[in-house]
């Protein structure tokens, strides 16, 4: 992910900011959670030939990448839906090839998110939501990445979109224009509108844009996009801070977490995922199984049930 990336991170203050005021209020008003915190961890795609022999068994064919990916991770930041709406055949293929507890997090179609009116009265919205709803129990939270030029002056357009979004489909919004964070009144208004419409936020932790690390939850679901710097030592200390924060949120009643580690070209993202899972287990005693990355699978071995995150 190029957004907010820096070549020189030596002067970046990576300390995780305090929660936004509305986060504590939201969590305190949630009903008691049934069972442990649900945690979904994944990368931004499964089409990584560089993972063969490390994440995937040796000689894995491209057609089998999703099968093996979904036995290592239990969610995915599904960027392919940003460029086209999947047809029914594709949806069924994804469902049948992925693991039982897997969740897809589709990125909203660019033809919607990058329209000036966010697709108002456009049949593309209904077509897209109908398609991803076909994932049924394997549908996680969708997310919409607002374009960099979508500023605070477009708040009425955004609110209209939030009010019309089907509430049976979870959604998180990622803001990128600086104006959403510069004005306290605007920031309060937009996050309150999200909460009122049961729409979540995307929290992005990236070196060059610390303002998007807003720490405001508006639903019982936290979606976090964590952008590392090639497994720099700060990647690990930042993960440690996130584990501590997630423990606080879990203790306060948070229900679900979607955590997406990014690394340059995403080749090293699984390494960071392993560290995250191990640290989270130590802090929350969740018993999550981290991805198996060391060595290779014996030729012909079926990994079903042996390398699942849960």
Secondary structure in CASP SS format (residue, H / E / C, confidence):
PFRMAT SS
TARGET T0000
AUTHOR 0000-0000-0000
METHOD secondary structure of the structure
MODEL  1
X C 1.00
X C 1.00
X C 1.00
X C 1.00
X C 1.00
X C 1.00
X C 1.00
X C 1.00
X C 1.00
X C 1.00
X C 1.00
X C 1.00
X C 1.00
X C 1.00
X C 1.00
X C 1.00
X C 1.00
X C 1.00
X C 1.00
X C 1.00
X H 1.00
X H 1.00
X H 1.00
X H 1.00
X H 1.00
X H 1.00
X H 1.00
X H 1.00
X C 1.00
X C 1.00
X C 1.00
X C 1.00
X C 1.00
X C 1.00
X C 1.00
X C 1.00
X C 1.00
X E 1.00
X E 1.00
X E 1.00
X E 1.00
X E 1.00
X C 1.00
X C 1.00
X C 1.00
X C 1.00
X C 1.00
X C 1.00
X H 1.00
X H 1.00
X H 1.00
X E 1.00
X C 1.00
X C 1.00
X C 1.00
X E 1.00
X C 1.00
X C 1.00
X C 1.00
X C 1.00
X C 1.00
X H 1.00
X H 1.00
X H 1.00
X H 1.00
X H 1.00
X H 1.00
X H 1.00
X H 1.00
X H 1.00
X H 1.00
X H 1.00
X C 1.00
X C 1.00
X E 1.00
X E 1.00
X E 1.00
X E 1.00
X H 1.00
X H 1.00
X H 1.00
X H 1.00
X C 1.00
X C 1.00
X C 1.00
X C 1.00
X C 1.00
X H 1.00
X H 1.00
X H 1.00
X H 1.00
X H 1.00
X H 1.00
X H 1.00
X H 1.00
X H 1.00
X H 1.00
X C 1.00
X C 1.00
X C 1.00
X C 1.00
X C 1.00
X E 1.00
X E 1.00
X E 1.00
X E 1.00
X E 1.00
X C 1.00
X C 1.00
X H 1.00
X H 1.00
X H 1.00
X H 1.00
X C 1.00
X C 1.00
X C 1.00
X C 1.00
X C 1.00
X C 1.00
X C 1.00
X C 1.00
X C 1.00
X H 1.00
X H 1.00
X H 1.00
X H 1.00
X H 1.00
X H 1.00
X H 1.00
X H 1.00
X H 1.00
X H 1.00
X H 1.00
X C 1.00
X C 1.00
X H 1.00
X H 1.00
X H 1.00
X E 1.00
X C 1.00
X C 1.00
X E 1.00
X E 1.00
X E 1.00
X E 1.00
X C 1.00
X C 1.00
X C 1.00
X C 1.00
X C 1.00
X C 1.00
X H 1.00
X H 1.00
X H 1.00
X H 1.00
X H 1.00
X H 1.00
X H 1.00
X H 1.00
X H 1.00
X H 1.00
X H 1.00
X H 1.00
X H 1.00
X C 1.00
X C 1.00
X C 1.00
X C 1.00
X C 1.00
X C 1.00
X E 1.00
X E 1.00
X E 1.00
X E 1.00
X C 1.00
X C 1.00
X C 1.00
X C 1.00
X H 1.00
X H 1.00
X H 1.00
X H 1.00
X C 1.00
X H 1.00
X H 1.00
X H 1.00
X H 1.00
X H 1.00
X H 1.00
X H 1.00
X H 1.00
X H 1.00
X H 1.00
X H 1.00
X H 1.00
X H 1.00
X C 1.00
X C 1.00
X C 1.00
X E 1.00
X E 1.00
X E 1.00
X E 1.00
X E 1.00
X E 1.00
X C 1.00
X C 1.00
X C 1.00
X C 1.00
X H 1.00
X H 1.00
X H 1.00
X C 1.00
X C 1.00
X C 1.00
X C 1.00
X C 1.00
X C 1.00
X C 1.00
X C 1.00
X E 1.00
X E 1.00
X E 1.00
X E 1.00
X E 1.00
X E 1.00
X E 1.00
X C 1.00
X C 1.00
X C 1.00
X C 1.00
X C 1.00
X H 1.00
X H 1.00
X H 1.00
X H 1.00
X H 1.00
X H 1.00
X H 1.00
X H 1.00
X H 1.00
X H 1.00
X H 1.00
X H 1.00
X H 1.00
X H 1.00
X H 1.00
X H 1.00
X H 1.00
X H 1.00
X H 1.00
X H 1.00
X C 1.00
X C 1.00
X C 1.00
X E 1.00
X E 1.00
X E 1.00
X E 1.00
X E 1.00
X E 1.00
X E 1.00
X C 1.00
X H 1.00
X H 1.00
X H 1.00
X C 1.00
X C 1.00
X H 1.00
X H 1.00
X H 1.00
X H 1.00
X H 1.00
X H 1.00
X H 1.00
X H 1.00
X H 1.00
X H 1.00
X H 1.00
X H 1.00
X H 1.00
X H 1.00
X H 1.00
X H 1.00
X C 1.00
X C 1.00
X C 1.00
X C 1.00
X C 1.00
X C 1.00
X C 1.00
X C 1.00
X C 1.00
X C 1.00
X C 1.00
X C 1.00
X C 1.00
X C 1.00
X C 1.00
X C 1.00
X C 1.00
X C 1.00
X C 1.00
X C 1.00
X C 1.00
X C 1.00
X C 1.00
X C 1.00
X C 1.00
X C 1.00
END
